[in-house]
Amino acid sequence: MLSLQNFSKSYGDTLVLSIGNLSFDHGIYWIKGENGTGKTSFFRSLAGIIPCKGTIQFNDGISLHRNPVAYRQYVNYGEAEPLYPGFLTARDLMRFVGKTKGTAVQQQDLLATDFGIDTYYDNPCDTYSSGMLKKLSLALALLGNARVIILDEPLITLDEHARNTLLNIVHTRVREQGTIFLVSTHQPLDDTTAVTQAYRIYNKTLSPL
């Protein structure tokens, strides 16, 4: 379980998010809100990318602010619109992030194959389309044994194969590893989509102050 107490995020003197108490058990949480309501700021704060205030910790006591290195080992984040240095390749990034997450090369290469990244593994990122960058971002976010995986708009620019691959992995990790997924999406989540077939949705709405 991941718990938040007295969480707040400000930019200068402007408070943009304030959450008294919120907890996430294993499962998939759909973070809903219009553009500008703070979803990405919330995600980046939880991932330890930007500073925030409050207590954010797992039930074993590992905390973002008290144990920042250990905490970041357990939280992965996939950007909505990922950007990487153009001279690096997918293999470079998988190896680098994989090493920081203590991930075996075999898992890195398996994810690359599953998402079809292996076909451009050694090409520089400045040659990638938006869909190719998105698949790389998702593979990076799935490396290691994260307790929490945050996916910001994970379905945009994905082809059907990559979308099904992602949904199958998410479903398996929730069921077998008890992973927490926090997801934002503007894609419709109705009973006819593959999303709801794999996702157990909880509505946790972030609203502007």
Backbone as JSON Lines, residues from 0, in Angstrom:
{"i":0,"aa":"M","n":[0.83,-1.2,0.0],"ca":[0.0,0.0,0.0],"c":[0.87,1.24,0.0]}
{"i":1,"aa":"L","n":[0.45,2.24,-0.76],"ca":[1.09,3.54,-0.77],"c":[0.11,4.55,-0.17]}
{"i":2,"aa":"S","n":[0.59,5.31,0.82],"ca":[-0.27,6.26,1.52],"c":[0.27,7.67,1.41]}
{"i":3,"aa":"L","n":[-0.66,8.64,1.3],"ca":[-0.32,10.06,1.29],"c":[-1.03,10.73,2.45]}
{"i":4,"aa":"Q","n":[-0.3,11.62,3.14],"ca":[-0.89,12.43,4.19],"c":[-0.41,13.86,4.04]}
{"i":5,"aa":"N","n":[-1.35,14.77,4.07],"ca":[-1.05,16.21,3.99],"c":[-0.17,16.53,2.78]}
{"i":6,"aa":"F","n":[-0.5,15.92,1.66],"ca":[0.26,16.16,0.43],"c":[-0.12,17.51,-0.15]}
{"i":7,"aa":"S","n":[0.9,18.24,-0.62],"ca":[0.64,19.48,-1.34],"c":[1.74,19.73,-2.35]}
{"i":8,"aa":"K","n":[1.37,20.38,-3.43],"ca":[2.32,20.76,-4.47],"c":[2.05,22.21,-4.85]}
{"i":9,"aa":"S","n":[3.11,23.02,-4.8],"ca":[3.01,24.43,-5.14],"c":[4.05,24.79,-6.19]}
{"i":10,"aa":"Y","n":[3.73,25.78,-6.97],"ca":[4.69,26.4,-7.86],"c":[4.85,27.85,-7.4]}
{"i":11,"aa":"G","n":[5.97,28.13,-6.77],"ca":[6.14,29.43,-6.15],"c":[5.15,29.57,-5.0]}
{"i":12,"aa":"D","n":[4.37,30.63,-5.01],"ca":[3.37,30.85,-3.97],"c":[2.0,30.3,-4.34]}
{"i":13,"aa":"T","n":[1.91,29.63,-5.49],"ca":[0.62,29.14,-5.96],"c":[0.45,27.66,-5.62]}
{"i":14,"aa":"L","n":[-0.51,27.37,-4.77],"ca":[-0.84,25.99,-4.43],"c":[-1.69,25.38,-5.54]}
{"i":15,"aa":"V","n":[-1.22,24.28,-6.12],"ca":[-1.95,23.68,-7.23],"c":[-2.63,22.37,-6.86]}
{"i":16,"aa":"L","n":[-2.13,21.69,-5.84],"ca":[-2.75,20.44,-5.39],"c":[-2.65,20.32,-3.89]}
{"i":17,"aa":"S","n":[-3.71,19.83,-3.28],"ca":[-3.72,19.58,-1.85],"c":[-4.59,18.36,-1.57]}
{"i":18,"aa":"I","n":[-3.99,17.35,-0.94],"ca":[-4.69,16.09,-0.63],"c":[-4.43,15.76,0.83]}
{"i":19,"aa":"G","n":[-5.49,15.65,1.62],"ca":[-5.33,15.36,3.04],"c":[-4.86,13.95,3.29]}
{"i":20,"aa":"N","n":[-5.66,12.98,2.88],"ca":[-5.33,11.56,3.06],"c":[-5.79,10.78,1.85]}
{"i":21,"aa":"L","n":[-4.92,9.91,1.37],"ca":[-5.25,9.07,0.22],"c":[-4.35,7.85,0.25]}
{"i":22,"aa":"S","n":[-4.9,6.69,-0.02],"ca":[-4.09,5.47,-0.04],"c":[-4.45,4.63,-1.25]}
{"i":23,"aa":"F","n":[-3.45,3.89,-1.73],"ca":[-3.62,3.02,-2.89],"c":[-3.19,1.62,-2.51]}
{"i":24,"aa":"D","n":[-4.1,0.67,-2.6],"ca":[-3.77,-0.74,-2.45],"c":[-3.53,-1.29,-3.85]}
{"i":25,"aa":"H","n":[-3.19,-2.58,-3.96],"ca":[-2.9,-3.11,-5.28],"c":[-4.13,-3.01,-6.18]}
{"i":26,"aa":"G","n":[-3.89,-2.78,-7.44],"ca":[-4.97,-2.59,-8.4],"c":[-4.63,-1.48,-9.36]}
{"i":27,"aa":"I","n":[-5.62,-1.06,-10.12],"ca":[-5.42,-0.03,-11.14],"c":[-6.34,1.14,-10.83]}
{"i":28,"aa":"Y","n":[-5.76,2.32,-10.76],"ca":[-6.49,3.52,-10.4],"c":[-6.48,4.48,-11.57]}
{"i":29,"aa":"W","n":[-7.66,4.89,-11.98],"ca":[-7.81,5.83,-13.08],"c":[-7.87,7.23,-12.47]}
{"i":30,"aa":"I","n":[-6.83,8.02,-12.68],"ca":[-6.78,9.38,-12.16],"c":[-7.43,10.3,-13.19]}
{"i":31,"aa":"K","n":[-8.61,10.81,-12.86],"ca":[-9.41,11.57,-13.82],"c":[-9.28,13.06,-13.56]}
{"i":32,"aa":"G","n":[-9.4,13.83,-14.63],"ca":[-9.37,15.27,-14.49],"c":[-9.13,15.93,-15.83]}
{"i":33,"aa":"E","n":[-9.64,17.13,-15.98],"ca":[-9.43,17.87,-17.21],"c":[-7.99,18.35,-17.29]}
{"i":34,"aa":"N","n":[-7.58,18.83,-18.47],"ca":[-6.26,19.41,-18.61],"c":[-6.1,20.57,-17.64]}
{"i":35,"aa":"G","n":[-4.95,20.62,-16.98],"ca":[-4.69,21.7,-16.04],"c":[-5.13,21.44,-14.62]}
{"i":36,"aa":"T","n":[-5.67,20.24,-14.34],"ca":[-6.11,19.94,-12.98],"c":[-5.01,19.38,-12.1]}
{"i":37,"aa":"G","n":[-3.83,19.15,-12.66],"ca":[-2.7,18.74,-11.83],"c":[-2.33,17.28,-11.88]}
{"i":38,"aa":"K","n":[-2.85,16.54,-12.85],"ca":[-2.55,15.11,-12.91],"c":[-1.05,14.84,-13.09]}
{"i":39,"aa":"T","n":[-0.44,15.54,-14.05],"ca":[0.98,15.3,-14.31],"c":[1.84,15.79,-13.14]}
{"i":40,"aa":"S","n":[1.48,16.9,-12.54],"ca":[2.21,17.37,-11.35],"c":[2.1,16.35,-10.22]}
{"i":41,"aa":"F","n":[0.92,15.78,-10.06],"ca":[0.72,14.74,-9.05],"c":[1.59,13.53,-9.34]}
{"i":42,"aa":"F","n":[1.58,13.07,-10.58],"ca":[2.38,11.91,-10.95],"c":[3.87,12.16,-10.74]}
{"i":43,"aa":"R","n":[4.36,13.3,-11.2],"ca":[5.78,13.6,-11.09],"c":[6.2,13.77,-9.63]}
{"i":44,"aa":"S","n":[5.3,14.27,-8.81],"ca":[5.59,14.38,-7.39],"c":[5.73,12.99,-6.76]}
{"i":45,"aa":"L","n":[4.77,12.11,-7.05],"ca":[4.81,10.76,-6.5],"c":[6.05,10.0,-6.96]}
{"i":46,"aa":"A","n":[6.49,10.29,-8.19],"ca":[7.67,9.61,-8.73],"c":[8.97,10.19,-8.2]}
{"i":47,"aa":"G","n":[8.88,11.28,-7.46],"ca":[10.09,11.9,-6.91],"c":[10.86,12.72,-7.92]}
{"i":48,"aa":"I","n":[10.19,13.16,-8.99],"ca":[10.85,13.94,-10.04],"c":[10.84,15.42,-9.7]}
{"i":49,"aa":"I","n":[9.73,15.89,-9.11],"ca":[9.64,17.29,-8.69],"c":[9.32,17.32,-7.2]}
{"i":50,"aa":"P","n":[9.7,18.39,-6.49],"ca":[9.5,18.44,-5.04],"c":[8.04,18.64,-4.66]}
{"i":51,"aa":"C","n":[7.69,18.14,-3.51],"ca":[6.35,18.3,-2.97],"c":[6.46,18.23,-1.44]}
{"i":52,"aa":"K","n":[5.36,18.49,-0.77],"ca":[5.33,18.41,0.68],"c":[4.36,17.33,1.13]}
{"i":53,"aa":"G","n":[4.55,16.88,2.35],"ca":[3.68,15.86,2.91],"c":[4.39,14.53,3.1]}
{"i":54,"aa":"T","n":[3.66,13.57,3.6],"ca":[4.19,12.23,3.84],"c":[3.69,11.3,2.75]}
{"i":55,"aa":"I","n":[4.63,10.69,2.04],"ca":[4.32,9.72,0.99],"c":[5.14,8.48,1.29]}
{"i":56,"aa":"Q","n":[4.5,7.39,1.68],"ca":[5.26,6.22,2.09],"c":[4.51,4.93,1.86]}
{"i":57,"aa":"F","n":[5.29,3.85,1.77],"ca":[4.74,2.51,1.69],"c":[4.46,2.0,3.1]}
{"i":58,"aa":"N","n":[3.68,0.92,3.19],"ca":[3.29,0.42,4.5],"c":[4.44,-0.19,5.28]}
{"i":59,"aa":"D","n":[5.6,-0.41,4.63],"ca":[6.77,-0.87,5.39],"c":[7.63,0.3,5.87]}
{"i":60,"aa":"G","n":[7.14,1.53,5.68],"ca":[7.83,2.71,6.2],"c":[8.76,3.4,5.23]}
{"i":61,"aa":"I","n":[9.0,2.82,4.05],"ca":[9.86,3.47,3.07],"c":[9.16,4.71,2.54]}
{"i":62,"aa":"S","n":[9.84,5.86,2.71],"ca":[9.22,7.15,2.46],"c":[9.97,7.93,1.38]}
{"i":63,"aa":"L","n":[9.22,8.7,0.59],"ca":[9.84,9.53,-0.44],"c":[10.85,10.49,0.15]}
{"i":64,"aa":"H","n":[10.54,11.12,1.27],"ca":[11.42,12.14,1.82],"c":[12.47,11.59,2.79]}
{"i":65,"aa":"R","n":[12.17,10.53,3.51],"ca":[13.15,9.95,4.43],"c":[14.09,8.97,3.75]}
{"i":66,"aa":"N","n":[13.58,8.25,2.75],"ca":[14.36,7.2,2.07],"c":[14.26,7.39,0.56]}
{"i":67,"aa":"P","n":[14.74,8.51,0.04],"ca":[14.48,8.83,-1.38],"c":[15.03,7.83,-2.37]}
{"i":68,"aa":"V","n":[16.2,7.26,-2.12],"ca":[16.78,6.31,-3.07],"c":[15.99,5.0,-3.06]}
{"i":69,"aa":"A","n":[15.74,4.47,-1.87],"ca":[14.97,3.23,-1.76],"c":[13.57,3.41,-2.32]}
{"i":70,"aa":"Y","n":[12.95,4.56,-2.04],"ca":[11.59,4.82,-2.53],"c":[11.56,4.8,-4.05]}
{"i":71,"aa":"R","n":[12.52,5.44,-4.68],"ca":[12.51,5.52,-6.15],"c":[12.75,4.16,-6.82]}
{"i":72,"aa":"Q","n":[13.33,3.23,-6.09],"ca":[13.47,1.88,-6.63],"c":[12.11,1.21,-6.82]}
{"i":73,"aa":"Y","n":[11.13,1.66,-6.07],"ca":[9.83,1.01,-6.07],"c":[8.78,1.76,-6.88]}
{"i":74,"aa":"V","n":[9.14,2.92,-7.45],"ca":[8.16,3.72,-8.19],"c":[8.7,4.01,-9.59]}
{"i":75,"aa":"N","n":[7.97,3.59,-10.61],"ca":[8.35,3.84,-12.0],"c":[7.33,4.77,-12.65]}
{"i":76,"aa":"Y","n":[7.8,5.53,-13.64],"ca":[6.94,6.54,-14.25],"c":[7.12,6.56,-15.76]}
{"i":77,"aa":"G","n":[6.0,6.52,-16.49],"ca":[6.02,6.64,-17.94],"c":[5.36,7.95,-18.35]}
{"i":78,"aa":"E","n":[6.12,8.83,-19.01],"ca":[5.64,10.15,-19.4],"c":[4.56,10.06,-20.48]}
{"i":79,"aa":"A","n":[3.7,11.08,-20.51],"ca":[2.68,11.16,-21.55],"c":[3.32,11.39,-22.92]}
{"i":80,"aa":"E","n":[4.27,12.3,-22.98],"ca":[4.95,12.61,-24.23],"c":[6.46,12.54,-23.99]}
{"i":81,"aa":"P","n":[7.01,11.34,-24.02],"ca":[8.42,11.15,-23.64],"c":[9.39,11.8,-24.63]}
{"i":82,"aa":"L","n":[10.46,12.34,-24.08],"ca":[11.55,12.9,-24.86],"c":[12.87,12.35,-24.31]}
{"i":83,"aa":"Y","n":[13.74,11.92,-25.2],"ca":[15.04,11.39,-24.79],"c":[16.13,12.04,-25.64]}
{"i":84,"aa":"P","n":[17.35,12.09,-25.12],"ca":[18.44,12.63,-25.94],"c":[18.52,11.91,-27.28]}
{"i":85,"aa":"G","n":[18.56,12.67,-28.36],"ca":[18.45,12.09,-29.68],"c":[19.57,11.15,-30.07]}
{"i":86,"aa":"F","n":[20.74,11.3,-29.42],"ca":[21.88,10.46,-29.8],"c":[21.86,9.11,-29.11]}
{"i":87,"aa":"L","n":[21.0,8.93,-28.08],"ca":[20.92,7.65,-27.39],"c":[20.0,6.7,-28.14]}
{"i":88,"aa":"T","n":[20.25,5.4,-27.98],"ca":[19.41,4.38,-28.59],"c":[18.48,3.78,-27.53]}
{"i":89,"aa":"A","n":[17.48,3.03,-27.99],"ca":[16.61,2.33,-27.05],"c":[17.41,1.38,-26.18]}
{"i":90,"aa":"R","n":[18.4,0.73,-26.76],"ca":[19.22,-0.2,-25.98],"c":[19.98,0.56,-24.88]}
{"i":91,"aa":"D","n":[20.54,1.73,-25.24],"ca":[21.25,2.53,-24.24],"c":[20.35,2.83,-23.05]}
{"i":92,"aa":"L","n":[19.13,3.28,-23.33],"ca":[18.22,3.67,-22.27],"c":[17.74,2.48,-21.46]}
{"i":93,"aa":"M","n":[17.47,1.37,-22.13],"ca":[17.05,0.17,-21.41],"c":[18.16,-0.33,-20.49]}
{"i":94,"aa":"R","n":[19.4,-0.28,-20.96],"ca":[20.51,-0.74,-20.13],"c":[20.72,0.2,-18.94]}
{"i":95,"aa":"F","n":[20.65,1.52,-19.19],"ca":[20.89,2.48,-18.13],"c":[19.81,2.4,-17.05]}
{"i":96,"aa":"V","n":[18.53,2.48,-17.47],"ca":[17.44,2.42,-16.5],"c":[17.37,1.04,-15.86]}
{"i":97,"aa":"G","n":[17.61,0.01,-16.66],"ca":[17.61,-1.35,-16.13],"c":[18.64,-1.54,-15.03]}
{"i":98,"aa":"K","n":[19.81,-0.93,-15.19],"ca":[20.85,-1.04,-14.16],"c":[20.42,-0.33,-12.88]}
{"i":99,"aa":"T","n":[19.82,0.86,-13.01],"ca":[19.39,1.58,-11.81],"c":[18.28,0.84,-11.08]}
{"i":100,"aa":"K","n":[17.5,0.06,-11.82],"ca":[16.4,-0.69,-11.21],"c":[16.8,-2.11,-10.84]}
{"i":101,"aa":"G","n":[18.06,-2.47,-11.07],"ca":[18.52,-3.81,-10.74],"c":[17.86,-4.89,-11.58]}
{"i":102,"aa":"T","n":[17.64,-4.57,-12.85],"ca":[16.91,-5.46,-13.75],"c":[17.86,-6.28,-14.6]}
{"i":103,"aa":"A","n":[17.6,-7.56,-14.72],"ca":[18.41,-8.42,-15.57],"c":[18.26,-8.02,-17.04]}
{"i":104,"aa":"V","n":[19.34,-8.21,-17.81],"ca":[19.31,-7.91,-19.23],"c":[18.22,-8.71,-19.93]}
{"i":105,"aa":"Q","n":[17.97,-9.91,-19.45],"ca":[16.95,-10.75,-20.07],"c":[15.56,-10.1,-19.99]}
{"i":106,"aa":"Q","n":[15.24,-9.48,-18.85],"ca":[13.95,-8.81,-18.74],"c":[13.88,-7.6,-19.67]}
{"i":107,"aa":"Q","n":[14.99,-6.87,-19.77],"ca":[15.04,-5.71,-20.66],"c":[14.76,-6.13,-22.1]}
{"i":108,"aa":"D","n":[15.45,-7.15,-22.53],"ca":[15.32,-7.58,-23.93],"c":[13.96,-8.22,-24.2]}
{"i":109,"aa":"L","n":[13.39,-8.89,-23.19],"ca":[12.06,-9.48,-23.36],"c":[11.01,-8.38,-23.55]}
{"i":110,"aa":"L","n":[11.1,-7.33,-22.75],"ca":[10.16,-6.21,-22.91],"c":[10.34,-5.55,-24.27]}
{"i":111,"aa":"A","n":[11.6,-5.41,-24.69],"ca":[11.86,-4.82,-26.0],"c":[11.22,-5.65,-27.11]}
{"i":112,"aa":"T","n":[11.31,-6.96,-27.0],"ca":[10.71,-7.84,-27.99],"c":[9.19,-7.78,-27.93]}
{"i":113,"aa":"D","n":[8.64,-7.81,-26.72],"ca":[7.19,-7.8,-26.56],"c":[6.56,-6.55,-27.18]}
{"i":114,"aa":"F","n":[7.23,-5.41,-27.03],"ca":[6.69,-4.15,-27.55],"c":[7.15,-3.86,-28.98]}
{"i":115,"aa":"G","n":[8.01,-4.72,-29.54],"ca":[8.49,-4.51,-30.89],"c":[9.6,-3.49,-30.99]}
{"i":116,"aa":"I","n":[10.19,-3.14,-29.85],"ca":[11.29,-2.17,-29.83],"c":[12.57,-2.77,-30.41]}
{"i":117,"aa":"D","n":[12.66,-4.08,-30.36],"ca":[13.88,-4.75,-30.82],"c":[14.18,-4.46,-32.29]}
{"i":118,"aa":"T","n":[13.16,-4.07,-33.05],"ca":[13.39,-3.8,-34.48],"c":[14.13,-2.48,-34.71]}
{"i":119,"aa":"Y","n":[14.18,-1.62,-33.7],"ca":[14.94,-0.37,-33.82],"c":[15.8,-0.12,-32.58]}
{"i":120,"aa":"Y","n":[16.18,-1.22,-31.93],"ca":[16.89,-1.17,-30.64],"c":[18.16,-0.32,-30.7]}
{"i":121,"aa":"D","n":[18.88,-0.38,-31.81],"ca":[20.17,0.29,-31.89],"c":[20.15,1.54,-32.77]}
{"i":122,"aa":"N","n":[18.95,2.03,-33.07],"ca":[18.82,3.28,-33.8],"c":[18.72,4.44,-32.81]}
{"i":123,"aa":"P","n":[19.26,5.6,-33.12],"ca":[19.18,6.75,-32.21],"c":[17.75,7.25,-32.06]}
{"i":124,"aa":"C","n":[17.45,7.8,-30.89],"ca":[16.09,8.22,-30.58],"c":[15.58,9.34,-31.49]}
{"i":125,"aa":"D","n":[16.49,10.12,-32.06],"ca":[16.01,11.21,-32.92],"c":[15.45,10.71,-34.26]}
{"i":126,"aa":"T","n":[15.51,9.4,-34.47],"ca":[14.89,8.82,-35.67],"c":[13.53,8.19,-35.37]}
{"i":127,"aa":"Y","n":[13.08,8.24,-34.12],"ca":[11.86,7.53,-33.72],"c":[10.62,8.38,-33.98]}
{"i":128,"aa":"S","n":[9.54,7.7,-34.32],"ca":[8.23,8.34,-34.38],"c":[7.69,8.47,-32.96]}
{"i":129,"aa":"S","n":[6.56,9.19,-32.81],"ca":[5.95,9.34,-31.49],"c":[5.51,7.99,-30.94]}
{"i":130,"aa":"G","n":[5.02,7.11,-31.81],"ca":[4.62,5.78,-31.35],"c":[5.79,4.95,-30.87]}
{"i":131,"aa":"M","n":[6.92,5.05,-31.55],"ca":[8.11,4.32,-31.14],"c":[8.62,4.82,-29.8]}
{"i":132,"aa":"L","n":[8.6,6.15,-29.6],"ca":[9.02,6.73,-28.33],"c":[8.08,6.29,-27.2]}
{"i":133,"aa":"K","n":[6.79,6.22,-27.51],"ca":[5.83,5.82,-26.48],"c":[6.06,4.39,-26.04]}
{"i":134,"aa":"K","n":[6.3,3.5,-26.97],"ca":[6.56,2.1,-26.62],"c":[7.83,1.97,-25.79]}
{"i":135,"aa":"L","n":[8.85,2.74,-26.13],"ca":[10.08,2.72,-25.34],"c":[9.8,3.22,-23.92]}
{"i":136,"aa":"S","n":[9.03,4.29,-23.8],"ca":[8.69,4.84,-22.49],"c":[7.97,3.81,-21.63]}
{"i":137,"aa":"L","n":[7.04,3.08,-22.23],"ca":[6.29,2.07,-21.48],"c":[7.19,0.92,-21.05]}
{"i":138,"aa":"A","n":[8.07,0.49,-21.94],"ca":[9.0,-0.59,-21.58],"c":[9.89,-0.16,-20.43]}
{"i":139,"aa":"L","n":[10.38,1.07,-20.46],"ca":[11.22,1.57,-19.38],"c":[10.45,1.62,-18.06]}
{"i":140,"aa":"A","n":[9.18,2.01,-18.13],"ca":[8.37,2.11,-16.92],"c":[8.06,0.74,-16.31]}
{"i":141,"aa":"L","n":[8.18,-0.31,-17.1],"ca":[7.86,-1.66,-16.63],"c":[9.09,-2.43,-16.16]}
{"i":142,"aa":"L","n":[10.25,-1.81,-16.19],"ca":[11.48,-2.48,-15.76],"c":[11.49,-2.68,-14.25]}
{"i":143,"aa":"G","n":[12.12,-3.74,-13.82],"ca":[12.31,-3.99,-12.39],"c":[11.09,-4.59,-11.73]}
{"i":144,"aa":"N","n":[11.04,-4.42,-10.41],"ca":[9.94,-4.96,-9.61],"c":[9.27,-3.83,-8.85]}
{"i":145,"aa":"A","n":[8.83,-2.83,-9.57],"ca":[8.22,-1.66,-8.94],"c":[6.92,-2.04,-8.22]}
{"i":146,"aa":"R","n":[6.7,-1.41,-7.09],"ca":[5.44,-1.57,-6.38],"c":[4.36,-0.66,-6.99]}
{"i":147,"aa":"V","n":[4.8,0.49,-7.49],"ca":[3.88,1.45,-8.1],"c":[4.4,1.78,-9.49]}
{"i":148,"aa":"I","n":[3.54,1.69,-10.49],"ca":[3.88,2.08,-11.85],"c":[2.88,3.14,-12.3]}
{"i":149,"aa":"I","n":[3.4,4.31,-12.63],"ca":[2.58,5.46,-13.01],"c":[2.65,5.63,-14.52]}
{"i":150,"aa":"L","n":[1.51,5.62,-15.17],"ca":[1.46,5.72,-16.63],"c":[0.56,6.9,-17.02]}
{"i":151,"aa":"D","n":[1.19,7.93,-17.56],"ca":[0.48,9.14,-17.96],"c":[0.1,9.01,-19.44]}
{"i":152,"aa":"E","n":[-1.19,8.94,-19.7],"ca":[-1.71,8.76,-21.07],"c":[-1.0,7.6,-21.8]}
{"i":153,"aa":"P","n":[-1.08,6.39,-21.26],"ca":[-0.3,5.28,-21.83],"c":[-0.79,4.78,-23.18]}
{"i":154,"aa":"L","n":[-2.03,5.1,-23.57],"ca":[-2.59,4.5,-24.78],"c":[-2.43,5.36,-26.02]}
{"i":155,"aa":"I","n":[-2.02,6.61,-25.87],"ca":[-1.92,7.48,-27.04],"c":[-0.77,7.03,-27.95]}
{"i":156,"aa":"T","n":[-1.01,7.09,-29.24],"ca":[-0.06,6.75,-30.32],"c":[0.33,5.28,-30.34]}
{"i":157,"aa":"L","n":[-0.33,4.42,-29.57],"ca":[0.02,3.01,-29.56],"c":[-0.73,2.25,-30.65]}
{"i":158,"aa":"D","n":[-0.04,1.33,-31.31],"ca":[-0.72,0.43,-32.23],"c":[-1.42,-0.67,-31.44]}
{"i":159,"aa":"E","n":[-2.25,-1.43,-32.1],"ca":[-3.06,-2.44,-31.42],"c":[-2.21,-3.49,-30.72]}
{"i":160,"aa":"H","n":[-1.13,-3.92,-31.35],"ca":[-0.27,-4.94,-30.74],"c":[0.34,-4.42,-29.44]}
{"i":161,"aa":"A","n":[0.86,-3.21,-29.47],"ca":[1.49,-2.64,-28.28],"c":[0.46,-2.41,-27.18]}
{"i":162,"aa":"R","n":[-0.73,-1.98,-27.56],"ca":[-1.79,-1.76,-26.57],"c":[-2.17,-3.07,-25.89]}
{"i":163,"aa":"N","n":[-2.33,-4.13,-26.66],"ca":[-2.67,-5.42,-26.06],"c":[-1.53,-5.96,-25.2]}
{"i":164,"aa":"T","n":[-0.3,-5.74,-25.64],"ca":[0.86,-6.14,-24.84],"c":[0.84,-5.44,-23.49]}
{"i":165,"aa":"L","n":[0.61,-4.13,-23.51],"ca":[0.58,-3.36,-22.26],"c":[-0.52,-3.86,-21.34]}
{"i":166,"aa":"L","n":[-1.72,-4.02,-21.87],"ca":[-2.84,-4.44,-21.04],"c":[-2.62,-5.83,-20.44]}
{"i":167,"aa":"N","n":[-2.03,-6.73,-21.19],"ca":[-1.74,-8.06,-20.67],"c":[-0.72,-8.01,-19.54]}
{"i":168,"aa":"I","n":[0.31,-7.18,-19.7],"ca":[1.34,-7.05,-18.66],"c":[0.74,-6.44,-17.4]}
{"i":169,"aa":"V","n":[-0.05,-5.4,-17.57],"ca":[-0.69,-4.75,-16.42],"c":[-1.57,-5.74,-15.67]}
{"i":170,"aa":"H","n":[-2.39,-6.44,-16.4],"ca":[-3.3,-7.41,-15.79],"c":[-2.52,-8.48,-15.02]}
{"i":171,"aa":"T","n":[-1.46,-8.98,-15.62],"ca":[-0.66,-10.04,-14.98],"c":[0.02,-9.53,-13.72]}
{"i":172,"aa":"R","n":[0.57,-8.33,-13.77],"ca":[1.31,-7.82,-12.6],"c":[0.38,-7.48,-11.44]}
{"i":173,"aa":"V","n":[-0.8,-6.99,-11.75],"ca":[-1.76,-6.75,-10.67],"c":[-2.15,-8.06,-10.02]}
{"i":174,"aa":"R","n":[-2.43,-9.06,-10.83],"ca":[-2.9,-10.35,-10.33],"c":[-1.8,-11.13,-9.61]}
{"i":175,"aa":"E","n":[-0.59,-11.14,-10.17],"ca":[0.45,-12.02,-9.65],"c":[1.44,-11.31,-8.72]}
{"i":176,"aa":"Q","n":[1.61,-9.99,-8.88],"ca":[2.61,-9.28,-8.07],"c":[2.0,-8.24,-7.15]}
{"i":177,"aa":"G","n":[0.71,-7.99,-7.27],"ca":[0.08,-7.0,-6.41],"c":[0.52,-5.58,-6.69]}
{"i":178,"aa":"T","n":[0.86,-5.3,-7.94],"ca":[1.35,-3.98,-8.32],"c":[0.23,-2.95,-8.29]}
{"i":179,"aa":"I","n":[0.59,-1.72,-7.96],"ca":[-0.32,-0.59,-8.02],"c":[-0.05,0.16,-9.32]}
{"i":180,"aa":"F","n":[-1.07,0.35,-10.14],"ca":[-0.95,1.15,-11.36],"c":[-1.79,2.4,-11.21]}
{"i":181,"aa":"L","n":[-1.18,3.55,-11.44],"ca":[-1.89,4.82,-11.49],"c":[-1.88,5.28,-12.94]}
{"i":182,"aa":"V","n":[-3.05,5.47,-13.5],"ca":[-3.18,5.72,-14.93],"c":[-4.02,6.95,-15.18]}
{"i":183,"aa":"S","n":[-3.57,7.82,-16.08],"ca":[-4.42,8.88,-16.59],"c":[-4.64,8.6,-18.07]}
{"i":184,"aa":"T","n":[-5.84,8.88,-18.55],"ca":[-6.12,8.66,-19.97],"c":[-7.32,9.47,-20.4]}
{"i":185,"aa":"H","n":[-7.28,9.96,-21.63],"ca":[-8.43,10.59,-22.25],"c":[-9.15,9.6,-23.17]}
{"i":186,"aa":"Q","n":[-8.61,8.39,-23.27],"ca":[-9.27,7.37,-24.08],"c":[-10.56,6.93,-23.39]}
{"i":187,"aa":"P","n":[-11.62,6.66,-24.13],"ca":[-12.86,6.21,-23.49],"c":[-12.68,4.85,-22.84]}
{"i":188,"aa":"L","n":[-13.14,4.74,-21.61],"ca":[-13.04,3.48,-20.88],"c":[-14.45,2.92,-20.68]}
{"i":189,"aa":"D","n":[-15.01,2.36,-21.74],"ca":[-16.35,1.79,-21.65],"c":[-16.27,0.28,-21.76]}
{"i":190,"aa":"D","n":[-17.41,-0.36,-21.62],"ca":[-17.44,-1.82,-21.56],"c":[-17.06,-2.48,-22.88]}
{"i":191,"aa":"T","n":[-16.97,-1.73,-23.95],"ca":[-16.65,-2.34,-25.24],"c":[-15.16,-2.31,-25.55]}
{"i":192,"aa":"T","n":[-14.38,-1.66,-24.72],"ca":[-12.96,-1.52,-25.02],"c":[-12.13,-2.6,-24.34]}
{"i":193,"aa":"A","n":[-10.95,-2.83,-24.92],"ca":[-10.03,-3.79,-24.3],"c":[-9.53,-3.29,-22.97]}
{"i":194,"aa":"V","n":[-9.61,-1.97,-22.75],"ca":[-9.1,-1.41,-21.5],"c":[-9.87,-1.97,-20.31]}
{"i":195,"aa":"T","n":[-11.19,-1.9,-20.35],"ca":[-11.95,-2.35,-19.2],"c":[-11.94,-3.86,-19.05]}
{"i":196,"aa":"Q","n":[-11.61,-4.57,-20.09],"ca":[-11.5,-6.02,-19.97],"c":[-10.27,-6.4,-19.14]}
{"i":197,"aa":"A","n":[-9.25,-5.58,-19.17],"ca":[-8.04,-5.88,-18.42],"c":[-7.91,-5.05,-17.16]}
{"i":198,"aa":"Y","n":[-8.58,-3.9,-17.1],"ca":[-8.39,-2.98,-16.0],"c":[-9.49,-3.13,-14.95]}
{"i":199,"aa":"R","n":[-9.1,-3.07,-13.69],"ca":[-10.03,-2.92,-12.59],"c":[-9.95,-1.46,-12.19]}
{"i":200,"aa":"I","n":[-10.96,-0.68,-12.5],"ca":[-10.88,0.78,-12.43],"c":[-11.43,1.28,-11.09]}
{"i":201,"aa":"Y","n":[-10.69,2.23,-10.51],"ca":[-11.15,2.97,-9.35],"c":[-11.08,4.45,-9.72]}
{"i":202,"aa":"N","n":[-12.16,5.18,-9.52],"ca":[-12.18,6.6,-9.87],"c":[-11.63,7.41,-8.71]}
{"i":203,"aa":"K","n":[-10.49,8.02,-8.93],"ca":[-9.89,8.94,-7.96],"c":[-9.7,10.26,-8.68]}
{"i":204,"aa":"T","n":[-10.64,11.16,-8.5],"ca":[-10.66,12.37,-9.3],"c":[-9.8,13.46,-8.67]}
{"i":205,"aa":"L","n":[-8.93,14.08,-9.48],"ca":[-8.2,15.25,-9.06],"c":[-8.9,16.47,-9.64]}
{"i":206,"aa":"S","n":[-9.26,17.41,-8.8],"ca":[-9.97,18.6,-9.25],"c":[-9.12,19.83,-9.0]}
{"i":207,"aa":"P","n":[-9.27,20.87,-9.85],"ca":[-8.52,22.11,-9.63],"c":[-8.97,22.77,-8.33]}
{"i":208,"aa":"L","n":[-8.05,23.49,-7.68],"ca":[-8.41,24.19,-6.45],"c":[-9.24,25.42,-6.75]}
